Amino acid sequence: MIRLHEGFVLGERYQLDSRIASGGMADVWAGHDLVLERKVAVKIMRPDAGHEEMFARRFRDEALNSARLLHANIATVFDYGEDDGLAFLIMELVEGEPLSAVVRERGPLSHVETRSIMGQAALALGVAHEARVVHRDVKPPNILIRGDGLVKLTDFGIARALDASSHTRHGEMLGTPNYISPEQAMGKAATGASDLYSLGVVAHEMLSGRRPFDRGTPLATALSHVQEPPPELPDDVPEDLRHVIDDCLAKDPELRPPNARAVALRLGLGDHEIIGLALGLAWSVGQDVEGVGDDGADVPTQAIDLP
């Protein structure tokens, strides 16, 4: 078995510099592309020994799903490879902090910063949903904030293409309990509306400085999404922002915003940002387009004309 260390080279091309993150499925290293001479992030699969084949399929799915998504607010995937049985992804190295660290260090964020981060994440989800990819694990650690304020959505490790099978074990609930949608908590399939619910939970946490549905154990926390309303937001949250978050947190997926683009528009993103959404392979501005319905099917959606 390969033992990874600083200076190790994968695929005779990608040199590992320093480990920057670890998860249940993979480790992420800051690295260097020796051919193009640029910094990269190297995500290396670390499978469960008892479910190696399933983890490998998920890892390949992540490569395929992520490579389809081109947008300023999504961390770009450059390459996928295998070296002596070790599967790895090569991604854009984002110079910034995860949103989880920002909230932990600074506490509640201003409504201006929250609006910007939520809006940019919505643009990223709009691109994914238009490509028929549901993220299924929107949470602060997967939202990276660069020093200039640009948001990057990352980690499509359990994402699912709506027209593909899901690699799960019987009884397995994918997602993180603190941010999981009610329908996921009840064992139903995740859709674009599920991602919007999770984004609403993230926004609530940004404004309050604490997780709104944390009940101490994974099961109790997951059930609270189904059974309990979220806590009240701080009194100084602007009414329009409060309403967007409340709508995202509707227990019934059909009562949530119709798509991620609608969320971005309601948050007041400027024309150039919405145009960027169109350039990122999402909805065409000012035209009739196809959206992703709550059940995963294509449904007609009327685009909103910009002034």
N, C-alpha and C positions, 0 to 999 in steps of 0.2 A: 504493500500500500504506500502511495506517495505521501511523504510528510512535507507539508507546505512550510515555507519559511521565507523571510525577506531575501530577495535576490533570486528566488526560484523563477524559472521561465516556463510558461505554459505554451504548448504548441510552437515552440521555437520562435516565439514572437512577443509574448506578453509577460513582462517581468513584474513580480510582486514586490511592492515597496513596504506597505504596512497594512495590518488588518484594521478596518474601520468599523465593522459591524458584524454581528453574528445572529443567526436566527435558527428556528427549528429545521429549516430546509437547506440553508446555505450560509456560507460566510462571504463577506464582501471585503475586498482588499483595494486599497489605492495602488495603482500600478502604472506601468509605462509601456506604450506600444513602441517596440523597438524598430518597426518598419516605418511608421508614419511620424515617429518621434513626438508623441503627444501623451499627455496624462489621460488615464482611463480608470474606470472602476471595473474590477474583475469580480464577478459573482460566481462562486464555485459551489456546486451542489454538495450538500452533506446529508445523504439520505439516511432514513431510518433503516437499520440493517434488516428489519423484518419486512419492509415494504419498499425495497430498492426500486423495483420495476415501476410502481405507482409514482414514486417521487421523480424518477427519471422522466416519465411521461408528463408530469406537471411541469417539470423544468423545460422540456422541449415546447410545451404549450406556451409557457411564459415567453420563450424566445420568439415563437411565431406570432403570438398576440401583440407583444410589444413592438416588434419590427414593423407591424402594420400601422403604427400610430406615430405620425409625424406632426409635432406641434411644439411651440416654444415652452408650453407648460407641462410637457411630458419628458422625462429623462430618456434620451435617445439610446436605442440599442444599436451597436455597431456590428457585432459579430457573435457567433455561437460556434463552439467547438468542443472536441473531446480529446483528451490526452491520456493515454494509458488507462482508459476507463473513467477518467475524471471529466465530467461535463462542466462547461463554464460559459458564462455570458460576458461579453465585453460591452460596457455601457459608458455613456457620458459621465465624467466625474464632476459632480456638482459641488462647487466650493460654497458651502453654506451649512446651516444647521437644520435638523429635523424640527418640525413644529412642536413636537413633544418637549424638546429641550428648551425652546423659546418660552413656552408657557410655564414650564417648571422653573426657569430662572427668573422670569419677569412677572409671573402671575397673570391676572386678567389683561387682555390686550385692548387697545382703544377700538371704538366702533369703526374708525376709519381703516385701521390695519386689518381688522376682522373682515370688513367688507371687501377689501382688496384680495386677501388670501382666499376667502370663500369664492369670490368671483373668478379668480384665476383657476382654482381647482375645478369649478364648474365648467370652465372652458375646456380643461383637460378631459373631464368626464364626457363632455359633449362629443369630442373627437372619438373617444373610445366607444361610446354608445352608437354613434353613427357607423362605426366599423363593426358593430354588433358584438362588442366585447364588454362584458360587465366586470368591473374590478373586483368586487366582493369583499374587499378589505380596506376600505377608505378609513384611515385613522391618522393621528398626528405623526407617528414615526414614518409614515409613508408619504408625507408632504414635506418636501425640503424647501427651505427659504434661503435664497442667496442674499449676499450682503446688500445688493441693490434692490431687494424687495421682490425679485422674480420668484415665482412659485414653480416647483417641479414636482409633479405627481410621479411616484415610482413604485416599484415592487408589484408587478402583476403576477406574482407567484401562484395565487389561487384564482386568478381571473379565468373566466370561461367565455368562449365564443358561443353565442346563442344558437348557432347551428351545428355545435359539436357536442360530443358526449362529455360528461364530467367524470374526472378520475377521483372518486371518493370511495371510502370504505363504508360498509353498511352502518348506518346510525351516526355517521360522522357529520358534525356541524362545522362548516367552514366559516371563517370570519373570527373577529375578536369580540368577545362578549360585551365589552363596554361600548362598542359601536355598531353592533349587529342590528339589522332591521327586525321588526316583529315577525315578518313572514319567514325570515331565515331562522329565527329562534324557534319557530314552530315546525321547522323541517321542510319548508317550501322552497322552491327554486328562487334564487336571487335574480332580479331584473335591474334595469336602469333605475327604476324607482327606489330600489333597495340602496343603491349607491347614493342617491339624493338624501335618503334618510340618514345614512351614516355621515354625510357631509353636514347635515343639520346638527347632529350630535357634536361633531368637531367644532362647528361654529359656536354652539352653546358653551362648550368648554373654553373656547377662546375668550368669550365675553365674561364668563363667571370665574374662570381660573380653576375649575374643578370638573370632574367627570359627572354628568348629570344622572347617570344610571348605575353608579358603582354601589353594589350591595354586598361586597365582601367576598362572595364566591362566584365562580363562573355561571353556575346554574341560576342562582338567585338574581344575578345581574342580567342574564339573558331573559329571564321571565319578567323582569321589571320593564323591559321594553314593550312587552305584550300587555301588561296589566296596569302600568302606572303612567300618569302624565309627567312630562319633564318639569323640573322646578322652574319657578318664575325667573325670568331674566332680570338683570339689574334695571332699576328704574330709568337710568339715563340712556338706555339703548333706543335709538331712533325708531319710530313706529314702523317705517317701511322695512327696516332690517329685521325687526322683531317678527313682522308678519311673514317674511320669507322663511325665516328659521322655523316658525310655528308650522307653516305649510309643509316644509320638508319633513317635519317630525310627526306628521299625521300617521296614525296607526294603520289606516287603510291606504294601501298604495295608490288607489284610484283618486284619493283626495290630495295627493302631493302634486307639485308642479308637473306639467305634461312632459317636460324634458329638461336637460341641463342648460340648454340655451335660454330657456325661459327664466331660469334662476339667474343667469348672468345678466340678462336684460333688466330684470327687476332690481338687481343690485346696482344698476346705474353705470355699468361699464361703458366706456366711450366707443365711438364708431370704429376707431382704429383697432380696438381690442376685439370687437365682434367681427370685423373684417378678417382679423387674424384667425378667428375661429373657422371661418370659411376656408381660408388658405390652408388650415390644418386638417383638411379633409372632413370637416363636419358639415353643417348645414350651409346651403347657398343663401346668401343674403338677398332678401326681397323676392324669393321664388318659392313656388310650391315644392315641398321636399318630402322625403320619407323619414319618419321618426321611428323610434323603437318603443313599442307599446309596453304596458306594464306586464303583459303576459309573454313578452319576448317576440311578439309578432310585429310585422311592419304595419304601421297605421299611417294614414295621410296626416300631415301636420302643416298648418298654414304658417309660413314664415312671416315675421313681422317686418314691415318696411321701415327702414331707418330714415330719419329726416335728412 
